[in-house]
Amino acid sequence: MSTAQVAPPARAAATSSGEAREAELRGEVDRLRRLVQTLDQRLRLREDHRRALLHILQDQHQSNLRLEYARKAMIHIMDDLRKTTEEIARREQELRDKQEQLVQAGKLATLGELTTGIAHELNNPLNNIGLFLGNVIDLVELGRLDKARVLADLHAAVQQVRKATEIISHLRTFGRLAPVGYEEVAINEVVLRALDLLREQLRLRDITIDLDLSTTNPVVTGSPIQLEQVFMNVFANARDALASAPVKVLRIRSAVHQNRVELTFADTGPGIPKGLEQRIFDPFFTTKEVGHGTGLGLSIAYGIIKDHQGTIEASSPPGEGATFVIQLPLARP
């Protein structure tokens, strides 16, 4: 009887213990499942990171390749730029050489035009030298050795020799081919030197010179030979324009305005045909008859003034002839 009474509670306890164990196992399984899921998520995330890193490395590799291509392209561009720069420098040097040759040709052409006037200018001192020496010879041959008169005639002859030497020296200086050097130049003196070379030609054509130069004696920085050529070209242009004019006057003015000197050359000739005020500075353009002028004088003058950071302009008011205005910056103190 006691055995039958104890058995049911034992079975109940065993059943309860099994259920607890089963619940514990289910909990452990759930925990393990969650752990596996967590690990799986971490693995997938790590794989995503690995793939992302791989993409980054691939992108970096592509960027490095592009950078290398760009570097090589830049090297080619720099090489092409260097070659282009060298070619430009060579062309610029050729252009400067051609310009110097053109300027020299213009100077020689100007000297060729001055031949008659120069011959006359040299003829005067040579005639005077002959006269003074002839007087001395006559005195010696006649036995009239008047020491004072002989010395006076010889001194006068020496002065005429110096005058002829100055003319020849001026021509040699003007005509020589020399490197262009800039220096401080008293512009009025350059105008007068240019005028001296053409003065005889102007006189032979009955051209009156009205000269009014600034008393401040303005100084510019430039090449005295090139500036002299500019003024000679302008004077020669006025000389030709006044050849058949009823009134023959060449007015020359210089004045200082702020930091620039302004030179004005006005003639009473027929003037410049309307619409050609700018074209007259074009190379080989001329309004003269064929065989009378190369068309280079004013073009050379324009280039020289531009190189000196100046300006040259031409105007021709109706009935007032031609006027050329040149402006040059004053030398810095």
C-alpha positions as CSV (number, residue, x, y, z in Angstrom):
1,M,0.0,0.0,0.0
2,S,2.8,2.4,0.8
3,T,4.5,1.7,-2.6
4,A,1.4,2.5,-4.5
5,Q,1.1,5.8,-2.7
6,V,4.7,7.0,-3.3
7,A,5.0,6.3,-7.1
8,P,2.9,9.1,-8.6
9,P,4.8,12.0,-6.9
10,A,8.1,10.5,-8.2
11,R,6.9,10.4,-11.7
12,A,5.6,13.9,-11.4
13,A,9.0,15.1,-10.2
14,A,10.8,13.3,-13.0
15,T,8.4,14.8,-15.5
16,S,8.9,18.3,-14.1
17,S,12.7,17.9,-14.1
18,G,12.6,16.8,-17.8
19,E,10.5,19.7,-18.8
20,A,13.0,22.0,-17.0
21,R,15.9,20.4,-18.7
22,E,14.1,20.6,-22.1
23,A,13.4,24.3,-21.5
24,E,17.0,24.9,-20.5
25,L,18.1,23.1,-23.7
26,R,15.7,25.2,-25.8
27,G,17.1,28.4,-24.2
28,E,20.6,27.2,-24.8
29,V,19.7,26.4,-28.4
30,D,18.1,29.9,-28.8
31,R,21.2,31.5,-27.3
32,L,23.4,29.5,-29.7
33,R,21.2,30.4,-32.6
34,R,21.4,34.0,-31.8
35,L,25.1,33.7,-31.4
36,V,25.4,32.0,-34.7
37,Q,23.2,34.7,-36.3
38,T,25.4,37.4,-34.7
39,L,28.5,35.7,-35.9
40,D,27.0,35.3,-39.4
41,Q,26.1,39.0,-39.4
42,R,29.6,39.9,-38.4
43,L,31.0,37.6,-41.1
44,R,28.8,39.2,-43.7
45,L,29.7,42.7,-42.4
46,R,33.4,41.7,-42.5
47,E,32.9,40.5,-46.1
48,D,31.2,43.7,-47.0
49,H,34.1,45.6,-45.5
50,R,36.6,43.4,-47.4
51,R,34.8,44.0,-50.6
52,A,34.5,47.7,-49.9
53,L,38.3,47.8,-49.2
54,L,38.9,45.9,-52.3
55,H,36.9,48.4,-54.3
56,I,38.8,51.2,-52.6
57,L,42.1,49.6,-53.5
58,Q,40.9,49.1,-57.1
59,D,39.8,52.7,-57.3
60,Q,43.1,53.8,-55.8
61,H,44.9,51.7,-58.4
62,Q,42.9,53.2,-61.2
63,S,43.5,56.7,-59.8
64,N,47.2,55.9,-59.7
65,L,47.1,54.8,-63.3
66,R,45.2,57.9,-64.3
67,L,47.7,60.0,-62.3
68,E,50.6,58.3,-64.1
69,Y,48.9,58.9,-67.4
70,A,48.3,62.5,-66.5
71,R,52.0,62.8,-65.4
72,K,53.2,61.4,-68.7
73,A,50.8,63.7,-70.5
74,M,52.1,66.7,-68.5
75,I,55.6,65.7,-69.4
76,H,54.7,65.7,-73.1
77,I,52.9,69.0,-72.7
78,M,55.8,70.6,-70.9
79,D,58.2,69.3,-73.6
80,D,55.9,70.7,-76.3
81,L,55.7,73.9,-74.4
82,R,59.5,74.1,-74.1
83,K,59.9,73.5,-77.8
84,T,57.2,76.0,-78.6
85,T,58.8,78.6,-76.3
86,E,62.2,78.0,-78.0
87,E,60.6,78.3,-81.4
88,I,58.9,81.6,-80.4
89,A,62.2,82.9,-79.0
90,R,63.9,81.9,-82.3
91,R,61.2,83.6,-84.4
92,E,61.4,86.7,-82.2
93,Q,65.1,86.9,-82.6
94,E,64.7,86.5,-86.4
95,L,62.1,89.2,-86.3
96,R,64.4,91.5,-84.4
97,D,67.2,90.7,-86.8
98,K,64.9,91.5,-89.8
99,Q,63.8,94.7,-88.1
100,E,67.4,95.8,-87.6
101,Q,68.2,95.0,-91.2
102,L,65.1,96.9,-92.3
103,V,66.1,99.9,-90.1
104,Q,69.6,99.7,-91.5
105,A,68.3,99.6,-95.1
106,G,66.1,102.6,-94.3
107,K,69.1,104.5,-93.0
108,L,71.1,103.7,-96.1
109,A,68.2,104.7,-98.3
110,T,68.0,108.0,-96.4
111,L,71.7,108.6,-96.9
112,G,71.3,107.9,-100.6
113,E,68.6,110.5,-100.8
114,L,70.9,113.0,-99.0
115,T,73.8,112.5,-101.4
116,T,73.3,115.8,-103.3
117,G,72.9,117.9,-100.1
118,I,75.8,116.2,-98.4
119,A,78.1,116.8,-101.4
120,H,77.1,120.5,-101.3
121,E,77.8,120.7,-97.6
122,L,81.2,119.1,-98.0
123,N,81.9,121.2,-101.1
124,N,81.7,124.4,-99.1
125,P,84.4,123.7,-96.5
126,L,86.6,122.1,-99.2
127,N,86.3,125.2,-101.4
128,N,87.1,127.3,-98.3
129,I,90.1,125.2,-97.5
130,G,91.3,125.6,-101.1
131,L,90.9,129.3,-100.9
132,F,92.8,129.7,-97.6
133,L,95.6,127.5,-98.7
134,G,95.7,129.3,-102.1
135,N,96.2,132.6,-100.3
136,V,99.1,131.1,-98.3
137,I,100.7,129.7,-101.4
138,D,100.3,133.1,-103.2
139,L,102.0,134.9,-100.2
140,V,104.9,132.4,-100.2
141,E,105.4,132.6,-104.0
142,L,105.3,136.4,-103.9
143,G,107.7,136.5,-101.0
144,R,105.2,138.3,-98.8
145,L,105.6,136.2,-95.7
146,D,103.0,138.0,-93.5
147,K,103.1,135.7,-90.5
148,A,99.9,136.9,-89.0
149,R,97.9,136.6,-92.3
150,V,99.5,133.2,-93.0
151,L,98.5,131.9,-89.6
152,A,95.0,133.4,-89.9
153,D,94.5,131.6,-93.2
154,L,95.9,128.3,-91.9
155,H,93.7,128.5,-88.8
156,A,90.7,129.2,-91.0
157,A,91.6,126.2,-93.1
158,V,91.9,124.0,-90.1
159,Q,88.4,125.1,-88.9
160,Q,87.0,124.1,-92.3
161,V,88.7,120.7,-92.1
162,R,87.1,120.2,-88.7
163,K,83.7,121.2,-90.2
164,A,84.1,118.6,-93.0
165,T,85.3,116.0,-90.5
166,E,82.2,116.6,-88.3
167,I,79.9,116.1,-91.3
168,I,81.7,112.9,-92.3
169,S,81.7,111.6,-88.7
170,H,78.0,112.3,-88.4
171,L,77.3,110.4,-91.5
172,R,79.4,107.5,-90.5
173,T,77.8,107.4,-87.0
174,F,74.3,107.5,-88.6
175,G,75.0,104.9,-91.2
176,R,76.9,102.3,-89.3
177,L,75.4,99.0,-88.3
178,A,75.6,98.9,-84.5
179,P,73.8,97.2,-81.6
180,V,70.9,99.2,-80.4
181,G,71.7,100.6,-77.0
182,Y,69.5,102.9,-74.9
183,E,70.8,105.9,-73.0
184,E,69.7,109.3,-71.8
185,V,69.2,111.5,-74.8
186,A,68.5,115.2,-75.0
187,I,65.8,115.1,-77.6
188,N,66.2,118.7,-78.9
189,E,69.8,117.9,-79.8
190,V,68.7,114.8,-81.8
191,V,66.2,116.9,-83.7
192,L,68.8,119.5,-84.5
193,R,71.3,116.8,-85.7
194,A,68.7,115.3,-88.0
195,L,67.8,118.8,-89.3
196,D,71.5,119.5,-90.0
197,L,71.7,116.6,-92.4
198,L,68.7,117.8,-94.3
199,R,69.1,121.6,-93.9
200,E,70.8,122.1,-97.2
201,Q,68.1,120.1,-99.1
202,L,65.4,122.2,-97.4
203,R,67.3,125.4,-98.3
204,L,67.7,124.4,-101.9
205,R,63.9,123.9,-102.1
206,D,63.2,127.3,-100.5
207,I,61.6,125.6,-97.4
208,T,61.5,127.8,-94.4
209,I,62.1,126.2,-91.0
210,D,60.1,127.6,-88.0
211,L,61.8,126.2,-85.0
212,D,60.4,126.4,-81.4
213,L,62.1,123.9,-79.1
214,S,61.4,123.6,-75.4
215,T,63.9,125.5,-73.2
216,T,63.8,122.8,-70.6
217,N,65.9,120.6,-72.9
218,P,63.8,117.4,-72.2
219,V,65.7,114.1,-71.8
220,V,64.3,110.7,-72.9
221,T,65.7,107.2,-72.7
222,G,66.4,105.7,-76.1
223,S,68.7,105.2,-79.0
224,P,69.9,108.5,-80.4
225,I,70.7,107.0,-83.8
226,Q,67.2,105.5,-84.1
227,L,65.5,108.6,-82.9
228,E,67.5,110.7,-85.4
229,Q,66.4,108.4,-88.1
230,V,62.7,108.9,-87.1
231,F,63.1,112.7,-87.4
232,M,65.0,112.5,-90.7
233,N,62.2,110.3,-92.1
234,V,59.6,112.9,-91.0
235,F,61.7,115.8,-92.3
236,A,62.2,113.9,-95.7
237,N,58.5,113.3,-95.9
238,A,57.8,117.1,-95.3
239,R,60.5,118.0,-97.8
240,D,58.8,115.9,-100.5
241,A,55.3,117.2,-99.6
242,L,56.5,120.8,-99.8
243,A,58.2,120.4,-103.2
244,S,55.4,122.0,-105.2
245,A,53.5,123.8,-102.4
246,P,52.9,127.5,-102.9
247,V,53.9,128.2,-99.2
248,K,56.8,126.2,-98.0
249,V,57.1,126.2,-94.2
250,L,58.1,123.4,-91.8
251,R,57.2,124.0,-88.2
252,I,59.0,122.1,-85.5
253,R,57.9,122.2,-81.9
254,S,58.9,120.4,-78.7
255,A,57.1,120.8,-75.4
256,V,56.9,118.9,-72.1
257,H,53.5,117.7,-70.8
258,Q,53.6,116.0,-67.4
259,N,55.9,113.0,-67.8
260,R,56.1,113.1,-71.6
261,V,57.7,115.2,-74.3
262,E,55.6,116.1,-77.3
263,L,57.2,116.8,-80.7
264,T,55.1,118.4,-83.4
265,F,56.1,118.5,-87.1
266,A,53.7,120.5,-89.3
267,D,54.1,121.4,-92.9
268,T,52.1,123.6,-95.3
269,G,52.0,121.0,-98.1
270,P,48.9,119.4,-99.7
271,G,48.3,117.2,-96.6
272,I,47.4,113.5,-96.4
273,P,44.5,112.1,-98.5
274,K,41.5,111.5,-96.3
275,G,41.3,108.1,-94.8
276,L,45.0,107.4,-95.2
277,E,46.2,108.8,-91.9
278,Q,46.8,105.3,-90.5
279,R,47.8,103.5,-93.7
280,I,50.8,105.8,-94.2
281,F,52.5,103.8,-91.4
282,D,52.1,100.5,-93.2
283,P,55.2,99.0,-94.7
284,F,55.7,99.7,-98.4
285,F,52.7,102.0,-98.5
286,T,53.3,105.3,-100.2
287,T,51.3,108.1,-101.9
288,K,54.3,109.1,-104.0
289,E,54.8,108.2,-107.6
290,V,56.6,105.0,-108.6
291,G,60.3,105.3,-108.1
292,H,59.9,108.1,-105.6
293,G,60.1,106.5,-102.2
294,T,60.2,103.0,-100.8
295,G,57.2,103.3,-98.4
296,L,59.4,102.3,-95.5
297,G,60.3,105.6,-93.9
298,L,57.2,106.2,-91.8
299,S,56.8,102.5,-91.1
300,I,60.3,102.3,-89.7
301,A,59.6,105.5,-87.7
302,Y,56.4,104.0,-86.3
303,G,58.3,100.8,-85.2
304,I,61.1,102.8,-83.6
305,I,58.8,105.0,-81.6
306,K,56.7,102.0,-80.5
307,D,59.9,100.4,-79.2
308,H,60.6,103.5,-77.3
309,Q,57.2,103.2,-75.5
310,G,56.0,106.3,-77.4
311,T,53.3,107.1,-80.0
312,I,53.3,108.7,-83.4
313,E,50.1,110.1,-85.0
314,A,49.4,111.9,-88.2
315,S,46.6,114.3,-89.0
316,S,45.7,116.5,-91.9
317,P,43.1,119.2,-91.2
318,P,41.6,120.5,-94.5
319,G,43.8,123.2,-96.0
320,E,46.5,122.9,-93.2
321,G,49.0,120.4,-94.6
322,A,50.2,117.4,-92.6
323,T,51.0,117.3,-88.9
324,F,52.9,114.5,-87.2
325,V,52.8,114.4,-83.4
326,I,55.4,112.2,-81.5
327,Q,55.1,111.6,-77.8
328,L,57.9,109.9,-75.8
329,P,58.2,109.3,-72.0
330,L,60.7,111.4,-70.2
331,A,63.7,109.7,-68.7
332,R,63.2,108.8,-65.0
333,P,65.3,111.0,-62.7
